[in-house]
Amino acid sequence: MCRRPPNSMGFVYTGCFTTPARGARGRGIGIYADGSAGVADPAGVADPGWAAAGAVSGLTNPSYLLTHPALPVLYAAHGDEGYVSVFAIDPATGGLTPRGQAATAGGNGVHIALSPDATRLLVLLTGASGMIRGAN
């Protein structure tokens, strides 16, 4: 059985590589809506029926994404870049509105995580790491 995570708003976000240097074919952040009609496949597993609901293009390698556990916020680390982007999530449509960017301690963010109290964003960089205060 497919279950929605407790803080899910019914949307999934996909990142990708976008630059020729990465051999990329992606265009940005993909947004998919949960069509949850509960259709079962032959094995009896519910098919969530994901459908394209939008995208944010014009981004450089938004390759790692993270949603805030309690707020309608999405963070994106950008491969080959020295910043993390922050987006507000529209709970009704899943749409993303840019809220800003925060510089990292170097380039090529490859993983991000929030501190347990969700006030700091940890960015793992190739060869280093950095912490951004005020992640909300």
C-alpha positions as CSV (number, residue, x, y, z in Angstrom):
1,M,0.0,0.0,0.0
2,C,1.3,3.5,-0.8
3,R,1.1,6.0,2.0
4,R,1.6,9.7,1.9
5,P,4.2,11.0,4.3
6,P,2.7,12.8,7.3
7,N,3.8,16.3,6.2
8,S,3.1,15.7,2.5
9,M,0.9,18.2,0.6
10,G,0.4,15.6,-2.2
11,F,3.2,16.8,-4.4
12,V,6.6,15.3,-5.4
13,Y,9.5,17.4,-6.6
14,T,12.3,16.1,-8.8
15,G,15.7,17.7,-9.4
16,C,18.1,17.2,-12.2
17,F,21.3,18.3,-13.9
18,T,20.8,21.0,-16.5
19,T,24.3,21.9,-17.9
20,P,26.2,20.4,-20.8
21,A,29.2,19.9,-18.5
22,R,27.0,17.3,-16.6
23,G,25.8,15.7,-19.8
24,A,22.4,16.9,-18.8
25,R,19.0,16.7,-20.4
26,G,17.0,18.1,-17.5
27,R,15.4,21.6,-17.4
28,G,14.9,22.3,-13.7
29,I,12.6,21.2,-10.9
30,G,9.7,19.0,-11.9
31,I,6.4,19.1,-9.9
32,Y,4.1,16.1,-9.8
33,A,0.7,15.9,-8.2
34,D,-0.7,12.8,-6.4
35,G,-3.8,11.7,-8.3
36,S,-4.5,9.2,-5.5
37,A,-7.5,7.6,-7.2
38,G,-6.3,4.4,-5.4
39,V,-6.1,2.4,-8.7
40,A,-4.5,-1.0,-8.0
41,D,-2.0,-2.7,-10.2
42,P,-2.2,-6.4,-10.9
43,A,-0.2,-7.1,-7.8
44,G,-2.7,-5.2,-5.7
45,V,-0.4,-2.3,-4.9
46,A,-2.0,1.1,-5.1
47,D,-0.9,3.3,-8.0
48,P,-0.7,6.9,-6.8
49,G,-1.3,8.2,-10.4
50,W,1.4,10.9,-10.4
51,A,0.7,13.6,-13.0
52,A,2.9,16.5,-14.1
53,A,1.7,19.6,-12.3
54,G,4.4,22.1,-13.4
55,A,8.1,23.0,-13.4
56,V,10.6,25.6,-12.5
57,S,13.1,26.0,-15.3
58,G,16.1,28.2,-15.8
59,L,17.9,26.8,-12.8
60,T,21.5,25.5,-12.8
61,N,21.7,21.8,-11.7
62,P,19.0,21.8,-9.0
63,S,20.2,18.2,-8.2
64,Y,19.3,17.7,-4.6
65,L,16.0,18.8,-3.1
66,L,14.6,18.9,0.4
67,T,11.2,19.9,1.8
68,H,10.8,21.4,5.3
69,P,9.1,19.1,7.7
70,A,6.5,21.6,8.9
71,L,6.5,24.6,6.6
72,P,5.6,24.8,2.9
73,V,9.3,25.3,1.9
74,L,11.6,23.5,-0.6
75,Y,15.4,23.8,-0.6
76,A,17.5,23.1,-3.7
77,A,21.3,22.5,-3.7
78,H,22.8,23.3,-7.1
79,G,25.6,21.2,-8.5
80,D,28.6,23.2,-9.7
81,E,27.3,26.3,-7.9
82,G,28.0,28.0,-4.6
83,Y,24.4,28.5,-3.3
84,V,21.2,26.9,-2.1
85,S,17.8,28.2,-3.4
86,V,14.7,28.5,-1.2
87,F,11.2,28.2,-2.6
88,A,7.8,28.7,-1.1
89,I,5.4,25.9,-1.9
90,D,1.8,26.7,-2.8
91,P,-0.1,24.0,-0.8
92,A,-3.0,24.1,-3.3
93,T,-1.1,23.8,-6.6
94,G,2.4,22.6,-5.5
95,G,3.8,25.6,-7.4
96,L,7.1,27.0,-6.3
97,T,7.9,30.7,-5.7
98,P,11.5,31.7,-5.3
99,R,12.2,33.2,-1.9
100,G,15.9,33.7,-2.3
101,Q,19.3,32.1,-2.2
102,A,22.0,31.6,0.4
103,A,25.7,31.3,-0.3
104,T,27.5,28.1,0.7
105,A,31.1,27.7,1.8
106,G,32.1,26.6,-1.7
107,G,30.7,25.1,-4.8
108,N,29.0,21.8,-5.8
109,G,26.4,21.2,-3.1
110,V,25.7,17.4,-3.3
111,H,23.4,16.9,-0.2
112,I,21.4,19.0,2.2
113,A,19.7,18.4,5.5
114,L,18.0,20.4,8.2
115,S,19.1,20.4,11.8
116,P,16.7,18.5,14.2
117,D,15.1,21.8,15.3
118,A,14.8,22.9,11.5
119,T,16.6,26.2,12.1
120,R,19.8,25.4,10.2
121,L,20.5,23.9,6.8
122,L,23.5,21.7,6.4
123,V,25.0,21.6,2.9
124,L,27.5,18.9,2.0
125,L,29.9,20.1,-0.6
126,T,32.3,18.1,-2.6
127,G,35.4,18.3,-0.4
128,A,33.8,20.5,2.3
129,S,30.6,21.3,4.1
130,G,28.8,24.3,5.4
131,M,25.9,25.4,7.6
132,I,23.4,28.1,6.8
133,R,21.7,29.7,9.8
134,G,18.0,30.7,9.6
135,A,16.9,28.0,7.2
136,N,13.2,29.0,7.4
